[in-house]
Amino acid sequence: MEVLGGFLIGFLGSFHCVGMCGPIALALPVYGDSNFSKILGRVLYNLGRVVTYAFFGLILGAFGQRLVLIGFQENVSLISGIIILAYVLMPRSLKSKLAQNYYVEETNKLVKKGLTRFLRSKSVSSLFFIGLLNGLLPCGFVYVALAGSLAMDGALNGALFMALFGLGTVPIMFATSLAGQYLSMNIRRRVNRLVPVFAVVLAVLFILRGLSLGIPYVSPKLHSPVNKTIEEVEHGSSCH
């Protein structure tokens, strides 16, 4: 259920993405005169974004799995939920300040330099690399999704969570790159209101999961490998 949450966050958040990354999507060059060439280029661009998101999900999923192996399974889920909740409830002014720090600005400069280079290229494959770089641009909703991938059980689940997040953004971003001017601002605003609501629901699910209350599907009892091994040793000792 939580893995599929990545897709919903991506889909709802994609209306926000239009404002942030829409100019890049609209500026994508077209190589060839056929509609197929135009569509292929947009597919490659979106595939590049998905690959970048999945890569980060792989890293954070692996990191989360390490924490689980040393007995922090509940804490990983709790922390992920708290991070998502804190971001959603954070005042907009504070979000702006965080986005203006030195590391974010330097990352933006490097990414924009790479984007400019590939936008000038005359190769269809360059659109894939534009997508890869686009996925590196700082974005609050990507951070929300990454916090969720940390709570996934392992690197592959983390990658899958973020890949689904990326795929969730594809329909709107694809439509924007083809005919962005026809996407009503009213629709964007209405759907944007749903994004924080769903993010809060996902955060609450992660927190409940971390509390390990014994509620089936919602908050099952979590047993870390460390605790399980200790229980097995104790059980084995009691049998002798």
C-alpha positions as CSV (number, residue, x, y, z in Angstrom):
1,M,0.0,0.0,0.0
2,E,2.8,2.4,1.0
3,V,4.7,1.7,-2.2
4,L,1.6,2.6,-4.3
5,G,1.5,5.8,-2.2
6,G,4.5,6.9,-4.2
7,F,2.5,6.9,-7.4
8,L,-0.3,9.0,-5.8
9,I,2.1,11.5,-4.4
10,G,3.7,11.8,-7.8
11,F,0.4,12.2,-9.6
12,L,-1.0,14.8,-7.3
13,G,2.3,16.6,-6.9
14,S,2.8,16.7,-10.7
15,F,0.4,19.7,-10.8
16,H,2.9,21.5,-8.6
17,C,5.7,20.2,-10.8
18,V,4.2,22.0,-13.8
19,G,4.9,25.3,-12.2
20,M,8.5,24.3,-11.3
21,C,9.6,22.2,-14.3
22,G,7.0,23.2,-16.8
23,P,9.3,25.8,-18.5
24,I,11.8,23.0,-19.1
25,A,9.2,20.6,-20.5
26,L,7.9,23.3,-22.8
27,A,11.4,24.2,-24.0
28,L,12.3,20.7,-25.0
29,P,13.5,20.7,-28.6
30,V,11.9,18.6,-31.3
31,Y,14.1,16.6,-33.6
32,G,12.5,15.4,-36.9
33,D,9.2,16.4,-38.5
34,S,7.1,13.5,-37.4
35,N,4.8,13.3,-34.4
36,F,6.6,10.1,-33.5
37,S,9.9,11.9,-33.1
38,K,8.2,14.5,-30.8
39,I,6.5,11.9,-28.7
40,L,9.7,9.7,-28.5
41,G,11.6,12.8,-27.2
42,R,9.1,13.5,-24.5
43,V,9.1,9.8,-23.5
44,L,12.9,9.8,-23.1
45,Y,12.7,13.0,-21.1
46,N,10.3,11.6,-18.6
47,L,12.1,8.3,-18.5
48,G,15.3,10.2,-17.5
49,R,13.4,11.8,-14.6
50,V,12.1,8.4,-13.4
51,V,15.6,6.9,-13.5
52,T,17.0,9.7,-11.3
53,Y,14.2,9.3,-8.8
54,A,14.6,5.5,-8.7
55,F,18.3,5.9,-8.2
56,F,17.8,8.1,-5.1
57,G,15.1,5.7,-3.9
58,L,17.6,2.8,-4.2
59,I,20.2,4.7,-2.0
60,L,17.7,5.8,0.7
61,G,16.0,2.4,0.7
62,A,19.3,0.7,1.2
63,F,20.2,3.1,4.0
64,G,16.8,2.5,5.7
65,Q,17.4,-1.3,5.4
66,R,20.7,-0.8,7.2
67,L,18.9,0.9,10.1
68,V,16.3,-1.9,10.2
69,L,19.1,-4.5,10.4
70,I,20.5,-2.9,13.6
71,G,17.1,-2.8,15.2
72,F,15.7,0.7,14.2
73,Q,12.7,-0.5,12.1
74,E,10.0,1.3,14.1
75,N,12.2,4.5,14.3
76,V,12.8,4.6,10.5
77,S,9.1,4.5,9.8
78,L,8.4,7.1,12.6
79,I,11.1,9.5,11.4
80,S,9.9,9.2,7.8
81,G,6.4,10.1,8.8
82,I,7.5,13.0,11.0
83,I,9.7,14.4,8.2
84,I,6.8,14.4,5.8
85,L,4.4,15.9,8.3
86,A,6.9,18.6,9.3
87,Y,7.4,19.6,5.7
88,V,3.7,19.8,5.0
89,L,3.0,21.9,8.1
90,M,6.1,24.1,7.6
91,P,5.4,27.8,6.9
92,R,6.0,28.7,3.3
93,S,8.5,31.4,4.3
94,L,10.7,28.8,6.0
95,K,10.5,26.5,3.0
96,S,11.7,29.4,0.9
97,K,14.6,30.0,3.2
98,L,15.6,26.4,3.1
99,A,15.5,26.5,-0.7
100,Q,17.9,29.4,-0.7
101,N,20.8,27.8,1.1
102,Y,24.3,27.6,-0.5
103,Y,24.2,23.9,-1.4
104,V,20.8,24.1,-3.1
105,E,21.9,27.2,-5.1
106,E,25.2,25.5,-6.1
107,T,23.3,22.4,-7.2
108,N,20.9,24.5,-9.2
109,K,23.8,26.2,-11.0
110,L,25.4,23.0,-12.0
111,V,22.1,21.4,-13.1
112,K,21.1,24.5,-15.1
113,K,24.5,24.5,-16.8
114,G,24.1,20.9,-17.8
115,L,20.5,21.5,-19.0
116,T,21.6,24.5,-21.2
117,R,24.3,22.3,-22.8
118,F,21.9,19.4,-23.6
119,L,19.1,21.7,-24.7
120,R,21.5,23.0,-27.4
121,S,22.4,19.5,-28.5
122,K,20.9,18.1,-31.7
123,S,20.5,14.5,-30.5
124,V,17.3,12.8,-29.5
125,S,19.2,11.0,-26.7
126,S,20.0,14.4,-25.1
127,L,16.4,14.5,-24.0
128,F,17.0,11.5,-21.8
129,F,19.9,13.3,-20.1
130,I,17.8,16.5,-19.7
131,G,15.3,14.3,-17.8
132,L,18.1,12.9,-15.7
133,L,19.3,16.4,-14.7
134,N,15.7,17.6,-14.2
135,G,15.3,15.0,-11.5
136,L,18.2,16.6,-9.6
137,L,16.5,19.9,-9.3
138,P,15.6,20.7,-5.6
139,C,11.8,20.1,-5.1
140,G,9.8,19.8,-1.9
141,F,7.5,17.1,-3.1
142,V,10.5,15.0,-4.2
143,Y,11.8,15.3,-0.7
144,V,8.5,14.1,0.7
145,A,8.7,11.1,-1.6
146,L,12.3,10.4,-0.6
147,A,11.4,10.5,3.1
148,G,8.8,7.8,2.2
149,S,11.4,5.7,0.3
150,L,13.5,5.6,3.5
151,A,10.8,3.7,5.2
152,M,10.5,1.0,2.5
153,D,11.9,-2.4,3.3
154,G,15.1,-2.5,1.3
155,A,16.8,-0.9,-1.6
156,L,14.6,-2.4,-4.3
157,N,11.4,-1.3,-2.6
158,G,12.9,2.2,-2.1
159,A,13.7,2.3,-5.9
160,L,10.2,1.0,-6.8
161,F,8.6,3.6,-4.5
162,M,10.5,6.4,-6.2
163,A,10.0,4.9,-9.7
164,L,6.3,4.9,-9.1
165,F,6.5,8.5,-7.8
166,G,8.2,9.4,-11.1
167,L,5.6,7.5,-13.2
168,G,2.9,9.4,-11.3
169,T,4.3,12.7,-12.5
170,V,4.5,11.5,-16.1
171,P,0.9,12.0,-17.4
172,I,0.7,15.7,-16.5
173,M,4.3,16.5,-17.4
174,F,3.9,14.7,-20.7
175,A,0.7,16.6,-21.4
176,T,2.5,19.8,-20.5
177,S,5.4,19.2,-22.8
178,L,3.0,18.6,-25.7
179,A,0.3,21.2,-25.0
180,G,1.0,22.9,-21.7
181,Q,-0.9,26.0,-22.6
182,Y,-4.2,24.1,-22.6
183,L,-3.8,22.9,-19.0
184,S,-6.2,25.1,-17.0
185,M,-4.7,27.0,-14.1
186,N,-7.9,26.3,-12.2
187,I,-7.4,22.6,-12.5
188,R,-3.8,22.9,-11.3
189,R,-4.9,24.9,-8.2
190,R,-7.7,22.5,-7.3
191,V,-5.5,19.4,-7.5
192,N,-2.7,21.2,-5.7
193,R,-4.9,21.5,-2.6
194,L,-5.1,17.7,-2.5
195,V,-1.3,17.2,-2.4
196,P,-0.7,18.2,1.3
197,V,-3.9,16.3,2.3
198,F,-2.6,13.0,0.8
199,A,1.0,13.7,2.1
200,V,-0.5,14.0,5.7
201,V,-2.4,10.7,5.3
202,L,0.8,9.0,4.1
203,A,2.8,10.5,7.0
204,V,0.1,9.3,9.5
205,L,0.3,5.8,8.0
206,F,4.1,5.8,8.4
207,I,3.8,7.0,12.0
208,L,1.2,4.4,12.9
209,R,3.4,1.7,11.3
210,G,6.3,2.9,13.4
211,L,4.3,2.8,16.6
212,S,3.8,-1.0,16.0
213,L,0.3,-1.1,17.7
214,G,-0.6,-4.5,16.4
215,I,-3.4,-3.3,14.1
216,P,-3.5,-5.5,11.0
217,Y,-2.4,-3.7,7.8
218,V,-2.3,-0.3,9.4
219,S,0.1,-0.7,12.4
220,P,1.3,-4.3,12.5
221,K,3.8,-5.5,15.1
222,L,7.2,-4.9,13.6
223,H,10.0,-7.3,14.5
224,S,13.5,-6.3,13.5
225,P,16.0,-9.0,12.5
226,V,18.0,-8.3,15.7
227,N,15.0,-8.8,18.0
228,K,13.9,-11.8,16.1
229,T,17.3,-13.4,16.5
230,I,17.3,-12.7,20.2
231,E,13.8,-14.3,20.5
232,E,15.0,-17.4,18.6
233,V,18.0,-17.8,20.9
234,E,15.9,-17.3,24.0
235,H,13.3,-19.8,22.7
236,G,16.1,-22.3,21.9
237,S,17.6,-21.9,25.4
238,S,14.2,-22.5,27.0
239,C,13.8,-25.8,25.2
240,H,16.9,-27.4,26.8
